[in-house]
């Protein structure tokens, strides 16, 4: 697989304090907050070659079904990437953990049957560009699976989210922006939305307390007029 030229540095994301916090908290959220069940649902039924962006410490790896022939997992943060490499060793499917940013995926176009974005679209610097890259590397008809926390529908909480995004939240939580409308961004990037739902998770889960998450599917169209 040939790398795609990019101006994005290999370690363009560096959040050493948050990375260590996330490595501990995410395990607790999986075990006690019920997040593991959402990971299992997110990945159920996948097959073939899969690319995962923002793999973090590799908690998804344990839930890839046996029909997956290969996972290429990108993680730009060095500490989390090291943990992901360790998790890949214990995965039942082949997982190749590589550095790289979602906005410039170092892989060929139309090389994957599916893509996974799990709790990452809130942190990427340029969400439209990242989603455009995911569409590029998916084969026509390829599937995007997403599990993200998003902007709340209520005006009060949405206003709180936006205020936090403009101030302390991204600084404290590794660039996270709680008020992004990831579903609308996925559709705007040219994907065809499939089934998806909005829900709330326990406070120990991956969302700002009382803010919603979404979990669903989308596809790259079989014919892209602008490709």
N, C-alpha and C positions, 0 to 999 in steps of 0.2 A: 504494500500500500504506500503510494508515494505521498509525501507531505505536501501540503498546499502552502505556497509562499504567503507570508503574513508579516505585518509590522508589529503585531502584538507580541511582547516579550513572553518567554516561556513561563516565567514566574511573575506575571503582571499583577497577580492578586497576592497580597501579603497581609494577613491578619493573625499574627501569632497568638495573641491573647484570646481573641474570639475563637480561633481554631481549637485551642485546648479546652475552652469552655464547651464548645459545641460537641467535641468528641465525647465528653462525659454526659452532657445533658441529653443528647440524641439517643443514647443507649437507654437512659431512664425513660424517655418519652416513648420509645418502642416497647419497653417491657411493662411500664406502669400506665402509660397514657394511651395505649391502644393503637399507636401509630404503626406497629408491625402489621396489623390486619390491613391497613390501607396500602402498605407496600405490597403485600401479597396480592391484593385485588388489582393494584396498578399493573403488575407484571404478569398476571395470569393469562395464559393462552399465547404468549409471545413465541415466535419461532424464527429461525434463520439468524442473520447477522444483525446485531443491535448496537447502537451508539447511545451512550448515556453521558449527558453533560452535567458538570458539577456533582461528581459522584461522592464528594465529601469523604467520610471515613468508610465508605463501602458497605453501608448497611443494607442496600438493595441487593447485593450480590447473592445473598442466601435464598432469595425468593425467585430468581430466574428459573423458569421451567427447563426441563431436560431437552426440549425441542429447540432451544437456543443453541446455535452452533458456535457463536463467538460474541463476546461483549467487548467493545472498545469504550473504556471509561475515562473521560477527561476530568481532571481535577487540577485547577491552577494553583491552589494553596499548598505549599510544600509539606507542612506538617500533616494536613489531612490526606494528602496524596500518599505519604508514607504509610499511614494507617490503612488506606485503601489497598495498597499493595499487599499488606499483611492479610487483609480480608480476602483478597483474590486467591490467595494460596488455598484457602479452605472452601472456595466455591465449587459447586458440583458442575459448573459449566466453565469453559475457558474465558478468562477475563484478562484483558491487557490494559493496565492502568498507565495513562500517558499524561504528560503536562500539556496544557493548552487552554485557550480561552474560547468560550462559546461563540464569540463574535468572529472567530477565524479558525474554523475547524481544520486540523491538519490532515484531512483525508480526501479521497476522491469523491467526485460527484456521483450520485445515484448508486452508492456502494452498500447501502444498508436497507434491510427490510423493515426495520422499526427504529424509533428513537424514543428516548426517555428523558423527560425533564421533571425532576422531583425536588421540590423545595429549592429551586435555583433561579427561576425567572425573576424573582424579587431582587436578586443580588447582581445580576449581570448589568454591566454599564450601559449597554445598548440593546434593549430587548428586541426591537424590530430587526436589527442586524443579526442577532443570535438566532431568532426564529427563521430568518431568511437563510441562514447557514444550515439549519436543520432541514429545511425544505430542499435545499440543494443536495444534501448528501443522502436523502431518502430516494429510493427508486420510485417511479410513478406508481401511485397506489399504496405506497408505504405508509405505515401508521405511526403517529405520534401519540405517546401516552404521557399525560401530565397530571401532577399532584402538586398544587400550589395554594398558598394563602393569598387572599385577594381583598380588594376594596369592599367594604361592607355596604349593603344596600341602604341602610339608615343614614340620614343626614348627620346626626350627632356623632356616631362612631366614625363615619367616613371623615368628618372634619377633624376628629382627634387623630386618626391615622395620618392625614395629610400634614397636620401640625408636627407630629412626631417625625415624619419623613423629612421635613424641612429643618429639623433641629438635631436631636440626639440619637434617634434610633439607628440610622445608617452608621454612625460613628461607633456605637456600642455593639452592634450586631452584624459586623462583617459586610456592610454595604447593603443590608436588607432594606427594602422599601415596601411597607405594608399596604400601600394604597394603589398598587398597580392592578389594572384590570387585565389579567393575563388571558382570559378567554377571548375578549375583544381583540387583544394583540395577536393571538393565534389566528383568528379569523382574518384579521387585516393582513397577515403575512401570506395569505393565499391558501391556507389549509381549509379543508371541508370539515366542519365540526361534526363529530358523531355524537354518541351519548355522553353526557356529563351531568354532574350534579353538584350542588352547593350544600355544604353541611358545616357543622361546628364540631370541634374536637375538644376533649378535656383541656383544662388550663395547663396541664403538663405537656400538651402536644406542641406542634411546631408553629402555632399561630399566636399572634397578639390575643390575649384573653378576650373572648366574645367575638372576635373577628372570624369570618368564614374561611373555609378552604373549598377548593374545587378539585374534583378528580374526574378524568374523562379521557376521551380519545378524539383524534382528528386524523385526517389523511391528506397526503399530498395528492392532488388531482391526477388522474391518469394522463391528462393532457394539460400542460401549462403553456398558455399562449405567450407568456413573457420569458420563457426559458429558451 
